[in-house]
Structures are given as structure tokens and as C-alpha cells.
């Protein structure tokens, strides 16, 4: 067993002789760790927590801690993690509650990228990919081979079907069909000049008003981009800010948000 001397391990923890515990890890009572599982550094584990073999936990992940559920009263719920999972930096996984079966469980072969949050009573199957910043509320079920894009928010009690792909930054409030590509509307719009922000930075009305009018021509006048640029140049004062805006639009090979 390879245990760094700075690690703090409760004597009641059950750790395989083939596991590797890196610097500054903290392992509490009731934690079981299987063969060849590696804690890179500064991982926090709290029981009752069962971890299988060949997993890797990256720094600052926090696993098995009490749920963020006001109904939780300290009941002896648990967390179960299978084999061959990769748990990246700052992932949080909370144990179950009495109202949800008492178990939060993650299967085999999953990748949980940085900052994923797995709330109480979530069940994740096998071979899923959960991208950065995904947040699962309580009681969510994620079936095998699902792929969830970064920064998604998954509402409590939602079920995500097998082989589903959820587009990044989606807010999911209902079940996601298996084998589907599912995403919520990502519409972005310009609402005019950042008047308050510019005023706070010392810009006066002579700078802000031409910008506001330029944004109206670009986004609200029913003009295509070339027409809008032409009118802005003909009709508005060519302040430094307006010229910067025009240069930005002309250099935007990927287009720009309207």
C-alpha cells in the first residue's frame, strides 16, 4: 500500500493494499477503497462510502459528504462508486437520504469532469461522460452511455436515458429520451449598450449615445450587417468607441450575437 505520510486516515477505513493514497488526503471512518484506486492528492472521503477498483480521484474532489437537504437528519446513508471511474478536480458527490433510498451510486467506467456536482440519491450508470460544471439535483437517474455537455443543470427526479446526448448549458426539467440529442434553447440577444457599466467607468453621454444608436442599427433596424455598418458610418458620430465597434464587427469571421 502506498500512503503518503501527510495523508490522514481513520483507523476504521478499509483500504486495499494495492491502493495509492497521495499527499494531504483525508479518509474518514466507514470508507472502503478497492485495489489500484488512486487518490492523487488532497481528496476528501467520508463514509459510509464504498469505492471499487482502478478508480482515480483528482485533487480537491469531495466524496460521500452529507447532502444539502434540509430534511437530512444524519441517517446512516451511503455512497457507492464502482470500478474504473475518473473523478476530476473539485467534483462533489453527496450521500443518499432516507427519502431517496439512502444511496447515491455511480457505476463503472464513468468520466466526471471538473466541478461536477452529484447531489443526494443520484444514480449514474456505466460509461457516461459528464462534462465540466454539470449539476445534478437530487434523485436524478443517468443511464448507461449518456453524454452530458458542460454547465448543464439537471432538475431533481429527472431521468436521462441510455445513449442520450444533452447539449451544453441546457436546463433539463423533464426526462431525456434514450438515443436522443437533446438541448434547450441557447438564444442570445443584444439589448443595447452597457450604459450603467460604461458610466461607472467614466464614459459620458457623448460616448454612450452613439453606441446605443449603433446597436439599434445593428440589431433592431431590420438591416443586414453591411447596410447597418454603412448607416452607422454615415449617420452617427465616429467616436473612438463606435470605430472600435465597427472594427470588431468587420473582424468577426464567426459572426456576432444580435
Secondary structure, 3 states (H helix, E strand, C coil): CEECCCCEECCCCEECCCCEEEECCEECCCEEECCCCEEEECCEECCCEEECCCCEECCCCEEEECCCCCCCCCCCCEEEECCCCEECCCCEEECCCHHHCCEEEECCCCEECCCCEECCCCEECCCCEECCCCEECCCCEECCCCEECCCCEECCCCEECCCCEECCCCEECCCECCCCEECCCCCCCCCCCCHHHHHHCCCCHHHHHHHHHHHHHHHCCCCCHHHHHHHHHHHCCCCHHHHHHHHHHHCCCCCCCC
